């Protein structure tokens, strides 16, 4: 007789145990298995993840994930060095792009945040060096994350502190919940549930990762 699966864990047709949100559709499964929670040091990838979490506000992440390639095309691969030079004409052009989320405030925030990212690079050497400062210490993280604990963690002291500092520096669409979702996505925390096959792989990647700065 097989054991019942932990809360929040599902077994897919391939018999792999995953966090329930990452079981389907296939685009979600690939994102869950190979990307979510894996540590990132590349500045443009980090900027992309932070911007897309802002675009996701009020929407489902699946909506953003399906449009991600369109976002990359529209926003020059999220190269903030380029985006920092864009202006109102580019905002109007992007508002006409049906392949992305056409929200003026979020588009303008992306261009504003690109300029703010350049300031952080000048100050800290890289965007990654600044962002990884906010990684919470191990003693603040549960060793075996279960569904009730994760459900209660829409933000944390670390994500609130990151949000406060970014907003002080002039960033937009970087509230505590957005910052926590970003921390989850870029590997600053490992929020795969206990019993998920990706949890151990993600933790191994985090242990091997050399923190920037």
C-alpha positions as CSV (number, residue, x, y, z in Angstrom):
1,X,0.0,0.0,0.0
2,X,1.5,3.3,-1.1
3,X,2.0,6.1,1.4
4,X,-0.2,9.2,1.1
5,X,1.6,12.2,-0.4
6,X,2.4,15.2,1.8
7,X,0.0,18.1,1.6
8,X,0.6,20.2,-1.6
9,X,2.5,17.4,-3.4
10,X,1.1,15.6,-6.5
11,X,2.5,12.7,-8.5
12,X,2.4,13.4,-12.3
13,X,2.0,10.8,-15.0
14,X,5.8,10.3,-14.9
15,X,5.4,9.4,-11.2
16,X,7.6,12.4,-10.2
17,X,6.4,14.1,-7.0
18,X,6.1,17.9,-7.5
19,X,4.6,20.9,-5.7
20,X,1.0,21.0,-6.8
21,X,1.3,24.2,-8.7
22,X,4.1,22.9,-10.9
23,X,2.4,19.6,-12.0
24,X,0.7,21.0,-15.2
25,X,0.5,22.3,-17.8
26,X,3.8,21.3,-19.4
27,X,5.1,24.9,-19.4
28,X,4.6,25.1,-15.7
29,X,6.2,21.7,-15.1
30,X,9.4,22.7,-16.9
31,X,9.5,26.0,-15.1
32,X,9.0,24.2,-11.7
33,X,11.5,21.4,-12.4
34,X,14.4,23.3,-14.0
35,X,14.2,27.0,-13.1
36,X,12.1,28.0,-10.1
37,X,14.3,28.3,-7.0
38,X,17.6,27.8,-8.9
39,X,20.1,30.5,-8.0
40,X,20.8,33.2,-10.6
41,X,23.7,35.7,-10.8
42,X,23.3,37.2,-14.2
43,X,22.2,40.8,-14.0
44,X,19.8,40.8,-17.0
45,X,18.1,37.6,-15.9
46,X,17.6,39.0,-12.4
47,X,16.2,42.2,-13.8
48,X,13.9,40.2,-16.0
49,X,12.6,38.2,-13.1
50,X,12.0,41.2,-10.9
51,X,10.2,43.1,-13.7
52,X,8.0,40.1,-14.6
53,X,7.0,39.6,-11.0
54,X,5.9,43.2,-11.1
55,X,3.9,42.6,-14.3
56,X,2.3,39.5,-12.6
57,X,0.7,41.7,-9.9
58,X,-3.0,41.1,-10.1
59,X,-2.6,38.3,-12.7
60,X,-1.6,34.6,-12.7
61,X,2.0,33.7,-13.1
62,X,0.9,31.3,-15.9
63,X,-0.3,34.3,-17.9
64,X,3.2,35.9,-17.6
65,X,5.0,32.6,-18.3
66,X,3.1,32.1,-21.5
67,X,4.0,35.6,-22.6
68,X,7.6,35.6,-21.4
69,X,9.2,35.2,-24.8
70,X,7.1,38.1,-26.1
71,X,8.2,40.2,-23.1
72,X,11.8,39.4,-23.9
73,X,11.4,40.4,-27.5
74,X,9.6,43.6,-26.6
75,X,12.0,44.7,-23.8
76,X,15.3,44.0,-25.6
77,X,16.0,40.8,-23.5
78,X,15.6,42.9,-20.4
79,X,19.0,44.5,-21.0
80,X,18.6,47.4,-18.6
81,X,21.5,49.2,-20.2
82,X,19.3,49.6,-23.3
83,X,16.0,50.1,-21.5
84,X,17.5,53.0,-19.4
85,X,17.6,55.0,-22.7
86,X,14.0,54.4,-23.7
87,X,11.4,57.0,-23.4
88,X,7.8,58.0,-24.0
89,X,7.8,56.9,-27.7
90,X,8.8,53.4,-26.6
91,X,6.1,53.4,-23.9
92,X,3.5,54.1,-26.6
93,X,5.0,51.5,-28.9
94,X,4.8,48.9,-26.1
95,X,1.2,49.8,-25.2
96,X,0.4,48.7,-28.8
97,X,2.1,45.3,-28.4
98,X,-0.7,42.7,-27.9
99,X,1.9,40.0,-27.0
100,X,2.7,41.6,-23.5
101,X,0.6,42.9,-20.6
102,X,-0.3,46.4,-21.8
103,X,-0.3,48.3,-18.6
104,X,1.2,51.8,-18.7
105,X,2.2,51.9,-15.1
106,X,4.1,48.6,-15.3
107,X,5.7,49.5,-18.6
108,X,6.9,52.9,-17.3
109,X,8.1,51.2,-14.1
110,X,10.2,48.8,-16.1
111,X,12.0,51.7,-17.8
112,X,12.3,53.6,-14.6
113,X,13.7,50.5,-12.8
114,X,16.3,50.1,-15.6
115,X,17.7,53.5,-14.8
116,X,17.7,52.7,-11.1
117,X,19.5,49.4,-11.9
118,X,22.3,51.3,-13.5
119,X,22.7,53.3,-10.4
120,X,22.9,50.1,-8.3
121,X,25.6,48.7,-10.7
122,X,27.6,51.9,-10.3
123,X,27.3,51.6,-6.5
124,X,27.6,47.9,-5.9
125,X,29.5,46.6,-9.0
126,X,26.5,44.5,-10.2
127,X,22.8,44.2,-9.7
128,X,23.4,40.7,-8.4
129,X,25.8,41.9,-5.7
130,X,23.1,44.2,-4.4
131,X,20.2,41.8,-4.6
132,X,22.0,38.8,-3.0
133,X,22.6,41.0,0.1
134,X,19.0,40.3,1.0
135,X,19.3,36.5,1.2
136,X,17.8,35.5,4.6
137,X,20.2,33.6,6.9
138,X,19.5,29.8,7.2
139,X,18.2,30.0,10.7
140,X,15.2,32.1,9.5
141,X,14.2,29.4,7.0
142,X,12.2,26.1,7.7
143,X,14.3,23.0,7.1
144,X,11.3,21.1,5.7
145,X,8.8,23.5,4.1
146,X,5.2,22.3,4.3
147,X,2.1,23.7,2.6
148,X,0.6,25.6,5.6
149,X,3.9,27.3,6.3
150,X,4.3,28.4,2.7
151,X,0.7,29.5,2.4
152,X,1.4,31.9,5.3
153,X,4.5,33.4,3.7
154,X,3.3,36.0,1.1
155,X,6.1,38.2,2.4
156,X,8.9,37.9,4.9
157,X,11.0,40.3,6.9
158,X,13.8,40.0,4.3
159,X,11.4,40.7,1.4
160,X,9.9,43.7,3.3
161,X,13.4,45.1,3.9
162,X,14.4,44.6,0.3
163,X,11.2,46.3,-0.9
164,X,11.7,49.2,1.5
165,X,15.2,49.8,0.3
166,X,14.4,49.5,-3.4
167,X,11.5,51.9,-3.1
168,X,13.8,54.3,-1.2
169,X,16.0,54.2,-4.2
170,X,13.2,55.0,-6.6
171,X,12.1,51.6,-7.9
172,X,8.4,50.9,-8.6
173,X,6.2,47.8,-8.5
174,X,8.5,46.2,-5.9
175,X,6.2,45.7,-2.9
176,X,7.1,43.0,-0.2
177,X,5.0,40.3,-1.9
178,X,6.5,41.0,-5.3
179,X,10.0,40.9,-3.7
180,X,9.3,37.6,-2.0
181,X,8.0,36.0,-5.2
182,X,11.2,37.2,-6.8
183,X,13.3,35.7,-4.0
184,X,11.6,32.4,-4.6
185,X,12.0,32.5,-8.4
186,X,15.7,33.5,-8.4
187,X,16.9,31.0,-5.8
188,X,17.4,33.3,-2.8
189,X,15.1,30.9,-0.9
190,X,14.1,27.3,-1.6
191,X,10.4,27.0,-1.4
192,X,9.8,23.7,-3.0
193,X,7.8,21.7,-0.5
194,X,9.0,18.8,1.5
195,X,8.4,15.7,-0.6
196,X,9.0,17.6,-3.9
197,X,11.6,16.0,-6.1
198,X,13.0,19.4,-7.0
199,X,13.7,20.5,-3.4
200,X,16.9,18.5,-2.9
201,X,18.2,19.4,-6.4
202,X,17.5,23.0,-5.8
203,X,19.2,23.0,-2.4
204,X,22.2,21.3,-4.0
205,X,22.4,24.1,-6.6
206,X,22.1,26.7,-3.8
207,X,25.0,25.1,-1.9
208,X,27.2,25.1,-4.9
209,X,26.3,28.6,-5.9
210,X,28.9,31.3,-5.4
211,X,27.2,34.4,-4.0
212,X,28.1,37.6,-6.0
213,X,29.9,40.4,-4.3
